[in-house]
């Protein structure tokens, strides 16, 4: 009997070691899990630290590899002190984190019932630069188009972009084991700047964080998280393909990457349409999943694959690193990847009053509130989380029936009027608005837009980068056929330039 007991003891010890962070989590029933407060905090810290590590690691390669993989011969640097150097010298790199922190602070100040306007105004009036869907939403909010219209594809040509996907991490870190609560919060915040697949990107990332609190099995985290996304969506289908191809080619992430590129690389964003550049949420989410699945729980391998997949190669390893960091917990992230982390944890991210240490503490306190609000309990030094069976959010689709059919360079300076002609159902006309002198004061162009001879809108085009309109004008609701769009500049000024860049035409699939 002693020999049997020793064997049992050895088996228990072996399982404890092999289960990693799950040794900290106990399933009390099918509907709840028990976790110590210290383990909960450790996982939250792992999520925030993982994001910071990932974005720093991938930062130098962001959008340097579009439509191609980063070659293995290209070195990726990492050394002690690198995080501090980057945070101080390239603070704009951390937009995916300071956006998270902006929304986290709203919950900290106003509580879990904070209204959507508080989140919209927090980033619309912030002093940090934005781009893509975020900037388009900021402009909308500043011009009286509130959420959720601010993120809707009729008002935001970047509705399917990656923006909410890279700033939803804080939601998952507030909702351990509660993917449906993630979805509820995501519905409120994600539609400020995104819609359809752009919204699903944030829902999915947040759900994976939620599942990472109760499992360290990356296959489970990836697959269970996808249950929050409707199967009818292209976002779901794209990620499902990654999972399927991983099972077919478990040792060849590059084969999976190529299949993704061949099938899913179409981007409707006017910046990336018919170009190698791709800032679409589903494609970049696929690169996060590539890293998680093929990384097999190895932290460095996970970051490297998500980075070498290309495109938004700082945000993608940030998401992958944050999700895996949550699953492992802060203490289990290898020391190599935490080099220099201690020296930046009290350093505020630019444009915020938040450091990593403050983010750890704020997220932990909010997580305890969310746990209690959703049927969980705090018992001494332990937390009982009422697990949620994931339910898919509602189906919605941006740009239904539209495909990018042509993209035309149109580099002209608009002095008074300018026109474009095309055949299709919609268009986006891109441009830039600048002062001729380097340090010219802010100016706002006023432009009247005419479509087929009818005035459709008057738009303001500020030269101020924080307030700029992301695109000159657009319309996705035209009858399929020939159209003429004319711009009339009502207030030209010799010290400022309104420049046309390109226009993209959308219509039925050819």
HELIX and SHEET records of a PDB file:
HELIX    1   1 UNK A    2  UNK A   18  1                                  17    
HELIX    2   2 UNK A   20  UNK A   24  5                                   5    
HELIX    3   3 UNK A   37  UNK A   58  1                                  22    
HELIX    4   4 UNK A   59  UNK A   61  5                                   3    
HELIX    5   5 UNK A   82  UNK A   89  1                                   8    
HELIX    6   6 UNK A   91  UNK A   94  5                                   4    
HELIX    7   7 UNK A   95  UNK A  110  1                                  16    
HELIX    8   8 UNK A  116  UNK A  124  1                                   9    
HELIX    9   9 UNK A  132  UNK A  142  1                                  11    
HELIX   10  10 UNK A  149  UNK A  151  5                                   3    
HELIX   11  11 UNK A  163  UNK A  166  1                                   4    
HELIX   12  12 UNK A  169  UNK A  174  1                                   6    
HELIX   13  13 UNK A  179  UNK A  190  1                                  12    
HELIX   14  14 UNK A  197  UNK A  212  1                                  16    
HELIX   15  15 UNK A  218  UNK A  226  1                                   9    
HELIX   16  16 UNK A  234  UNK A  248  1                                  15    
HELIX   17  17 UNK A  253  UNK A  264  1                                  12    
HELIX   18  18 UNK A  281  UNK A  295  1                                  15    
HELIX   19  19 UNK A  299  UNK A  308  1                                  10    
HELIX   20  20 UNK A  315  UNK A  328  1                                  14    
HELIX   21  21 UNK A  330  UNK A  332  5                                   3    
HELIX   22  22 UNK A  335  UNK A  338  5                                   4    
HELIX   23  23 UNK A  342  UNK A  344  5                                   3    
HELIX   24  24 UNK A  356  UNK A  373  1                                  18    
SHEET    1   A 4 UNK A  25  UNK A  29  0                                        
SHEET    2   A 4 UNK A  32  UNK A  36 -1                                        
SHEET    3   A 4 UNK A 382  UNK A 386 -1                                        
SHEET    4   A 4 UNK A 377  UNK A 379 -1                                        
SHEET    1   B 4 UNK A 403  UNK A 413  0                                        
SHEET    2   B 4 UNK A 496  UNK A 507 -1                                        
SHEET    3   B 4 UNK A 426  UNK A 435 -1                                        
SHEET    4   B 4 UNK A 473  UNK A 475 -1                                        
SHEET    1   C 4 UNK A 417  UNK A 424  0                                        
SHEET    2   C 4 UNK A 481  UNK A 489 -1                                        
SHEET    3   C 4 UNK A 444  UNK A 451 -1                                        
SHEET    4   C 4 UNK A 454  UNK A 462 -1                                        
END                                                                             
